[in-house]
Amino acid sequence: MEGTSLNKRFAGQARLVRLLLWRVGDTTDIDACMAEARRAGMLTEDDEAFLRGCLDAEERQRERGERAFEPTEETLRRLARCADKLNRADAA
């Protein structure tokens, strides 16, 4: 059951990050959004690589039911930190 809970939390955090990126970039083009977030200093290169992997995994999970990887508590904490960076920086 814990794996199911982690997967649901992962999906929710990844979707939140996607929405925040769309708001930052004012588009649904993830490449443009990532570029804008990096330009604005909201994300590092490492954050971007991590988020791309997470967003891809969440999309495969949602669309095809594939489990790309099993998220860990650390993955969820890092996703939450990235969401916080995007949310705080955008609000400033």
C-alpha positions in Angstrom: 0.0 0.0 0.0 2.8 2.4 0.7 4.0 2.2 -2.9 0.5 3.2 -4.1 0.5 6.1 -1.8 4.0 7.2 -2.9 2.9 6.9 -6.6 -0.2 9.0 -6.0 1.8 11.6 -4.1 4.5 11.6 -6.9 1.8 12.1 -9.5 0.3 15.0 -7.6 3.6 16.7 -7.0 4.7 16.3 -10.7 1.4 17.7 -11.9 1.8 20.7 -9.5 5.3 21.3 -10.9 4.0 21.1 -14.4 1.2 23.7 -13.6 3.7 26.0 -12.0 6.0 25.8 -14.9 3.2 26.6 -17.3 2.5 29.7 -15.2 6.1 30.7 -15.1 6.5 30.3 -18.9 3.0 31.5 -19.7 2.7 28.6 -22.1 2.2 24.8 -22.1 5.5 24.3 -24.0 7.7 22.6 -21.3 10.9 23.5 -23.1 10.0 27.2 -23.1 8.9 27.0 -19.5 12.1 25.3 -18.3 14.1 27.9 -20.2 12.2 30.8 -18.6 12.6 29.2 -15.1 16.3 28.8 -15.7 16.7 32.3 -17.1 14.9 33.7 -14.0 17.1 31.7 -11.6 14.2 29.6 -10.3 15.8 26.3 -11.3 19.3 25.0 -11.7 20.5 22.8 -14.5 20.3 19.9 -12.1 16.8 20.8 -11.1 15.8 20.9 -14.7 17.2 17.5 -15.5 15.5 16.0 -12.4 12.2 17.6 -13.3 12.3 16.5 -16.9 12.7 12.9 -15.7 9.9 13.2 -13.2 7.5 14.9 -15.6 8.2 12.2 -18.3 7.7 9.4 -15.7 4.4 11.0 -14.5 3.1 11.4 -18.1 3.9 7.7 -19.0 2.2 6.6 -15.8 -0.9 8.7 -16.4 -1.3 8.0 -20.1 -0.1 4.4 -20.4 -0.2 3.1 -16.9 3.5 2.5 -17.0 5.5 2.8 -13.8 8.8 4.3 -15.0 10.3 4.1 -11.6 9.3 3.8 -8.0 9.4 7.2 -6.3 11.0 7.5 -2.9 10.4 9.9 -0.1 13.5 11.8 -1.2 12.1 12.1 -4.7 8.9 13.6 -3.3 10.9 16.0 -1.1 12.9 17.2 -4.0 9.8 17.7 -6.2 8.2 19.7 -3.3 11.4 21.9 -3.1 11.3 22.5 -6.8 7.6 23.4 -6.6 8.4 25.8 -3.7 11.1 27.5 -5.7 8.8 27.9 -8.7 6.0 29.2 -6.6 8.0 31.6 -4.4 10.1 33.0 -7.2 7.0 33.6 -9.4 5.1 35.4 -6.6 8.0 37.8 -5.8 
